[in-house]
Amino acid sequence: MTLGAHLAPRARSHIEQADVVFVAVSDPLVELWVQQMNRDVRSLQPLYREGKPRTDTYREMVDVMLAEVRAGSTVCGAFYGHPGVFAQAPHRAVAQARREGFDAVMEPGISAEDCLYADLGIDPGETGCQHYEASQLMFYQRRIDTSAYLVVWQPGVAGDRGYRRFSTPAAYRQVLVDLLAEDYPLDHECTVYEAATSPLQSPRIETLALRDLPAASLAAHSTLVLPPATPLRRNEALLARLALLDDAARRDETTTT
């Protein structure tokens, strides 16, 4: 995620020892950094194109990588952040390689989610944390728990039904706001977050009211974070059942001793 900082030793070893390294990162400086580790580094970024379905791009990424695998090369794919988080091509490439009898592994990496917890000071275990991709949240009926954090990924392309755009206009984001307003007040304080990709950068942490999201400047890698709007409610019936179990356990202990 961050240039020079977020690369585990085993992942670096895969990059250095591969015959071919395919790289898919949004920052050209990160791509240049990877090129210093291997003589044959090939960018997958040119496969993206405005108006072209991202599903086609992901399929082409898999095809390009698997072609080298079938030719007998040791292949490594280096992807932005965690290769398995919001990245379809790595999952599909690993699965296809295994179906064809090749050894394939995915090394975990530091994702934007990991950076988000650190930069925003959020502990997902405190009240809970739910994650949805913006368009998926809009396209399907999901149940939102307002007592937990809500993380909405890729609000900058919210409502893109054809998966062809790098961004959607404010009117599309207004539809997302209208959906969220069914559970949150329009003045609910939200955060637009972008992880830093260079040690010289600071993460983007911009606070705004939910109603102001359509007019906000959003990139494809922007994330929207909504803090809890309601307190946790005790489940008294379930707690009573657990209390009975505790009493029974204590009685058993007393009888045993």
N, C-alpha and C positions, 0 to 999 in steps of 0.2 A: 504494500500500500504506500509506504513512505520510502522514497529513494534511499538506498544504502542502509536502511534500518530494519525493515520487516521481511527478512529472508532467513529462514531457518537453515542450519548447516546441511541437513540432509537434502533439502530442496536445492540449495546452491550446488551440492555435489552432483545432483541429477543434471542440472544445467551445464556444468563444466564437462561432464563425461559423455553427454549425448553426441551422436553424430550430427543431428539436426535439432535445432531449437526453434519452435514456432512461438512467437510472442504476440499477445493481445493485451496491450496496455494503452490507456488514453493519453498518457504523458510521454512525449517523444524523448525527454531526458531519461526516463526509466528504460525506454527501449535501447537507448545508447549505452546505458549502464549494463544491460544484459549482454549487449554485443561485446563488451569487454571480457566476458566470461567464456565465450565460445566463438569459434571462427565462422560457423554457419548458423546465423540467426536470421530467420525470415519472419517478416511482419504479417499478421493476419488482419490488421486494421484496414487495408485497402478493400477488403471484402464488404465492409460496411458502405452503404450508399443511401442517401436520402431518397425516399420513395420505394426502396427495395425492402421487401419483408424481412425482418430480422430472422425469421425462421429459415429463410433461404440462406442467409449468411451463416447461421449456425451449422446448417447441413454442409455447406461448402467447407467450413473450417474442419469438420470431421473428415470429410472426403480428402482434403489436402494432407492432413496429418496421417490418416490411415494409408494413403498411397505410399508414403515413405516407409511406414512400418512394414507393409507388404513387400517392399523392395529390399527389406533386410536391414534397414537402418535402426539404430537406437534413437528413439524420438522423445523429446521433452516438450511439453507445452507450458509456457510461462504466462499466467493470466493475472489480471489486475486483482489485488486483494487475495481472498480465498478462492481457489479455483472451483470450489463447489457451491459457492454462494452467489445467487443471481448470475449463474453462468451455465447455460445449457450445454454448450459444446464440449466442455471437459467431461461431464457426466456421460454424454453420448459416445464420446471417443473411447473412454475407458470401457464402457459396456460393449461397444462394437468390437474392440480389440480382443476382449475376453471371449466373446462369442466365436471369434475366428481362431481361438487357440493361442493368442499371444499373452505374455505376461504384461499386466498393466496395473499401475497403482496411482492413487491420488494422494499427494502430500498436503496436509492442512496448512493454511496460511492465515495471516492476520487480515481480517475482513474490515470493511467499513463499520460493521456492527461492533466489532471489538473496539475500534477507535472511538466510536460514538459513546460507548459506556464510559471510557476513560475521560474523554473530553467534556462530556456533559455531566459527569459525576452521577451516573445512574447505576443503581444496583438492581438488576432484573429480579432478584430474589426478594426485594423488599415488599413490593405490592404486586409483582407480576409484570410481564411485558409481552405484548402481542405484536406480531409483525405481519403486514400485508403489502403486497405490491399494489400500487394505486389503482391500476386498471382492473386487476382481478377483484379488488374490493368493490369496484363499481359494477362489474359485470355479473357478480354472483351475490346471492343473499348471504351475508355473513353476520354473525352476532358479535357486537363490540362490547367489551367489558370496560366501562368508563372508570372503574376503580383501579385499573392497571394502566401502565404506559401503553400508548398506541404509537407504533413506528410505521409510517407509510413510506414505502420505497418508491422512488421514481415518480414523484408527483409532477415532474416536468413534462412527462409524456402521458399524463392521465387521460384516459378515454380513447387512446389510439387503438381502434378496433382492428386495424389491418397490420399493426406492428411494423409500420413503414416510416414513422417519423422520428426525428431526433428531439422534437419538442411539439407540444400542442398549445393552441392559443388560450387566452385567458378564459374564454367562454367554456372550454372543456374543464378547466380547473374549478370554475364556478359550479359545475355539476358535482364535482367532488366535494366542494364546500357544502353544497346543499344536502348531500348525503350525510356528511359528518355532522351537520347542524341538527339532524334528527336525534343525535345523542349528546352533542356538546353545544353550549351557548356560543353565539357568534363572537363574543368578546373573549372567548377562552384563549389563554396565552399559549402559543405554539412556538416551536423552534425550527428554523430551516438550518440543516446541518450538512456540511461537506468536509470530509476528512482531508487532511493535508497530504500531498503527494511528494513534498520536498521538505527537508529539514529546515529550509529557510522560510517556509510558509507557515502560516497559522491556520488552523481549521476555521471554516466559516461557521459562526454560531450567531444567527440573527433571530431575534425574538419579534414576533408580530401576533396580532389578533387573527383568529381563524378567518374572519371576514375579509382580511386583507391579502389572503393567499393568492387569489387570481391575479393581482397586480404585482406580485413579488417576482423578482428575477430568479428563475429556476433553471438549472442545467440538468442534463440527463442523469448526473450522479448526485443530485440533491436529494436529501431525505427530510421528511417532515416528522417531527416528534411532538406528540400531544401528551402532556402530563395527565395524571388522574384528575378527573373532574368531580368524582364522588368518593366518599370514604369507603373502606372495606366494611362489609356488613357481616356480623357474626352469624354463623349457622348454628343457632341454638339447639335445634333438634339433633343435629349430628354430634354436637359437643356433649349433649346429655347422654347419648349412646356411648360415647367414649368414656364419660365419667363412670357409667355403670361397669364398663369393662375394667377400668382402673380399680374400682371397688372390689370387683370379683378377683382380680389379680392379687390385690393386697390380702384378701381373705385366704386365698390359696397359699400365699407365702406364710401367713400366720399359722395355718394348719400344718404346713410342712415343717416349720421350725418347732 
